[in-house]
Amino acid sequence: MSNPISKHFSKGIWLMLLATFSFSLMNIFAKLLHRLPVMEIVFFRCFISVLFCTAALLKEKVSFKGTNFKPLISRGLTGTTALILYFITLHNIPMGTAVTIQYMSPIFSVVMAYLFLKQTINRLQWLCFVAAFIGVALIKGFDNSIQLNYLLIGLLSSMLSAVSYTLISMMKKTEHPMLVVFYFMLIGSIVGFIGMLFHFEKPTLMEFVYLILVGITTQLGQINMTRALQAEALGKVSIVQYIGIVFALIFGVLLFGETYTVLMLFGIAIIAASVVTNVLLAKS
């Protein structure tokens, strides 16, 4: 008798869950680095991953050129821009809210996959996405502490992340997952280094440890996310990232003293239910 959990929660979904948890840990360390300039965090985040990726590519004897140079560069540029914008929002609004805005990217990803990759989405899945969007709106609520400019920056980051994920999915048959991560991190390192030339703050010993941990958790998240996106349909695995909202809200309460209303908690429940339902309905 087949296991119903393993049947629906496939390898791609488990990889995305692992990636999401890794990114949640990264969010914590990045939030703790609020004193440091964003570009400084971007540089350390990406440069540490470049070292890991380089070692892995050399070990596996994978060509650094790849077969689709333009998409690799495009993925790196969109991913880096989205990352910078995300850290700006993370430093200026509560972590739970910043992550919630960022995790709207699966909505944009599904739409892009439907429009450009011709992936089919059934009606019940569309209802799940609408319900998840409503849940996001409930979490956001009417929080007057969030400035409109940071909200717009966060939404733009989410949209660019969706473009980046779509590019990853388009390269799933032609590029090694580690090479896709490498180009993203290489471009992020270059952009971050240039930014540090204009604004640099010497990190304390603890901040330096956090910077290293940001890089390590990023590497784990990027590898597993890329493998997940290349393993299965974009619309199936991208929605799993909504679990990251729950992680962020829990960590926000426990570590940063953030508070949430009953309405916001109701939104979390809607999102969680939508994620599970979509996983069960999604086609491989």
C-alpha positions in Angstrom: 0.0 0.0 0.0 1.4 3.4 -1.0 2.0 6.1 1.5 -0.5 9.0 0.8 1.9 11.5 2.4 4.9 10.5 0.2 2.5 10.4 -2.8 1.5 14.0 -2.5 4.5 15.4 -0.7 7.0 14.6 -3.3 10.8 15.2 -3.4 10.3 18.7 -4.8 8.0 19.7 -2.1 10.3 18.4 0.7 13.2 20.2 -0.9 11.2 23.5 -0.9 10.2 23.0 2.7 13.8 22.6 3.7 14.7 25.6 1.6 12.0 27.7 3.3 13.2 26.8 6.8 16.8 27.6 5.8 15.7 31.0 4.5 13.7 31.5 7.7 16.8 31.1 9.8 18.6 33.5 7.4 15.8 36.1 8.0 16.5 35.9 11.8 20.3 36.5 11.4 19.7 39.3 8.8 17.2 41.0 11.1 19.7 40.9 13.9 22.1 42.7 11.6 19.9 45.8 11.3 22.8 48.1 12.3 24.8 47.2 9.3 24.2 48.6 5.8 22.1 46.4 3.5 24.8 46.1 0.8 27.3 44.8 3.4 24.8 42.0 4.3 24.2 41.3 0.6 27.9 40.9 0.0 28.6 38.5 2.9 25.4 36.6 2.1 26.4 36.1 -1.5 30.2 35.8 -1.2 30.1 32.9 1.2 27.8 31.1 -1.1 30.1 31.8 -4.1 32.9 29.9 -2.2 30.7 26.9 -1.6 29.4 26.9 -5.1 32.9 27.2 -6.6 34.1 24.2 -4.6 31.1 22.1 -5.6 31.3 23.0 -9.3 35.0 22.2 -9.4 34.4 18.9 -7.6 31.7 17.9 -10.0 33.6 19.2 -13.0 30.8 21.4 -14.1 31.6 24.1 -16.7 31.3 27.7 -15.4 30.1 28.8 -18.8 26.8 27.0 -18.8 24.7 26.6 -21.9 22.3 29.6 -21.4 24.4 32.5 -20.4 21.7 35.2 -20.9 19.1 33.5 -18.6 21.8 32.8 -16.0 22.8 36.5 -15.9 19.1 37.6 -15.9 18.4 35.3 -13.0 21.4 36.7 -11.1 20.3 40.3 -11.8 16.7 39.9 -10.9 17.5 37.8 -7.8 20.1 40.3 -6.6 17.8 43.3 -7.0 15.0 41.4 -5.2 17.4 40.5 -2.4 18.5 44.2 -1.9 14.9 45.4 -1.9 13.9 42.6 0.5 16.6 43.5 3.1 15.5 47.1 3.0 11.9 46.1 3.9 13.2 43.6 6.5 15.2 46.3 8.3 12.3 48.8 8.3 9.2 46.8 9.1 8.5 43.8 11.4 9.9 40.5 10.2 6.6 38.8 10.0 5.1 41.5 7.8 8.2 41.8 5.6 8.3 38.0 5.0 4.6 37.9 4.4 4.9 40.5 1.6 7.9 38.7 0.1 6.0 35.4 0.1 3.4 36.8 -2.2 6.0 35.8 -4.9 4.4 32.4 -5.4 1.2 34.2 -6.6 3.2 36.0 -9.2 5.2 32.8 -10.0 2.0 30.9 -10.7 0.6 33.6 -13.0 3.9 33.8 -14.9 4.1 30.0 -15.2 0.6 30.0 -16.6 1.3 32.9 -19.0 4.8 32.1 -20.2 5.5 28.4 -19.4 2.0 27.2 -20.4 1.7 25.2 -17.1 -1.9 24.2 -16.4 -3.6 25.3 -13.1 -6.9 23.8 -12.3 -9.8 25.9 -10.9 -9.5 24.5 -7.3 -5.8 25.6 -7.3 -6.8 29.1 -8.4 -9.2 29.2 -5.5 -6.4 28.2 -3.2 -4.3 31.0 -4.5 -7.1 33.5 -4.0 -7.6 32.2 -0.5 -3.9 32.5 0.3 -3.9 36.1 -1.0 -6.9 36.9 1.2 -4.9 35.4 4.1 -2.0 37.6 3.3 -4.3 40.6 3.3 -5.7 39.7 6.7 -2.1 39.3 8.1 -1.2 42.7 6.7 -4.5 44.1 8.1 -4.5 47.9 8.6 -1.1 48.2 10.2 -0.5 52.0 10.1 3.1 51.5 11.3 4.1 50.3 7.8 5.0 53.1 5.5 3.7 52.9 1.9 7.2 53.2 0.3 8.4 50.1 2.2 5.3 48.2 1.3 5.8 49.1 -2.4 9.5 48.1 -2.2 8.5 44.8 -0.7 6.0 44.1 -3.4 8.5 45.0 -6.1 11.0 42.5 -4.5 8.3 39.9 -4.5 7.6 40.4 -8.2 11.3 40.3 -9.1 11.6 37.1 -7.1 8.8 35.6 -9.2 10.6 36.5 -12.4 13.8 34.9 -10.9 12.0 31.7 -10.0 10.5 31.5 -13.5 13.9 31.8 -15.0 15.1 28.9 -12.8 12.2 26.8 -14.0 13.0 27.6 -17.6 16.6 26.3 -17.2 15.8 23.1 -15.4 16.7 20.9 -18.4 19.8 22.8 -19.4 21.7 24.0 -16.3 23.2 22.4 -13.2 21.4 23.6 -10.1 24.6 24.7 -8.5 25.6 26.8 -11.5 22.3 28.7 -11.3 23.0 29.5 -7.7 26.6 30.4 -8.5 25.7 33.1 -11.0 23.1 34.6 -8.6 25.6 34.7 -5.8 28.5 36.0 -8.0 26.4 38.9 -9.2 25.2 39.6 -5.7 28.8 39.6 -4.4 29.9 42.1 -7.1 26.9 44.4 -6.5 27.3 44.1 -2.7 31.0 44.9 -2.8 30.5 48.0 -4.9 27.8 49.1 -2.4 30.2 48.6 0.5 32.7 51.0 -1.1 30.2 53.8 -0.4 29.0 52.7 3.0 30.7 50.2 5.3 30.3 49.6 9.1 32.8 47.4 10.9 30.9 44.5 12.4 31.3 43.4 16.0 32.4 39.8 16.7 28.8 38.7 17.1 27.7 40.5 14.0 30.4 38.8 12.1 29.2 35.4 13.3 25.7 36.4 12.1 27.0 37.4 8.7 28.7 34.0 8.4 25.4 32.3 9.4 23.5 34.4 6.9 25.8 33.0 4.2 25.5 29.4 5.3 21.7 29.3 5.7 21.4 31.1 2.3 23.5 28.5 0.6 21.4 25.7 2.0 18.2 27.5 1.0 19.3 28.4 -2.5 20.5 24.9 -3.3 17.3 23.2 -2.1 15.1 25.8 -3.7 16.8 25.5 -7.0 16.6 21.8 -7.0 12.9 21.9 -6.0 12.1 24.3 -8.9 14.0 22.2 -11.3 12.5 18.9 -10.0 8.8 19.7 -10.5 6.2 22.2 -12.0 6.7 25.7 -10.7 3.0 26.1 -9.7 3.3 23.0 -7.5 6.4 23.7 -5.4 6.4 27.5 -5.3 3.2 27.7 -3.2 4.9 25.7 -0.5 7.0 28.7 0.3 3.9 30.2 2.1 5.0 28.1 5.1 7.8 30.6 5.5 5.2 33.1 6.7 4.3 30.9 9.6 8.0 30.5 10.5 8.5 34.2 10.3 5.5 35.1 12.5 6.5 32.5 15.1 10.2 33.7 15.2 9.0 37.3 15.2 7.0 36.7 18.4 9.6 34.6 20.2 12.7 36.5 19.2 11.7 40.1 18.4 8.6 40.6 20.6 6.3 41.2 17.6 2.5 41.0 18.3 -0.3 39.9 16.0 -4.0 40.3 16.2 -6.6 37.6 16.1 -7.4 38.7 12.5 -3.8 38.2 11.5 -3.7 34.8 13.1 -6.8 33.9 11.1 -5.0 34.9 8.0 -2.2 32.5 8.9 -4.7 29.7 9.2 -6.1 30.5 5.8 -2.7 30.5 4.2 -1.7 27.2 5.9 -4.9 25.5 4.8 -4.5 26.9 1.2 -0.9 25.5 1.0 -1.9 22.0 2.1 -4.9 21.9 -0.1 -2.9 23.1 -3.1 -0.2 20.4 -2.5 -2.9 17.7 -2.5 -4.5 19.1 -5.7 -1.3 19.9 -7.6 -0.4 17.8 -10.6 3.1 16.5 -11.0 
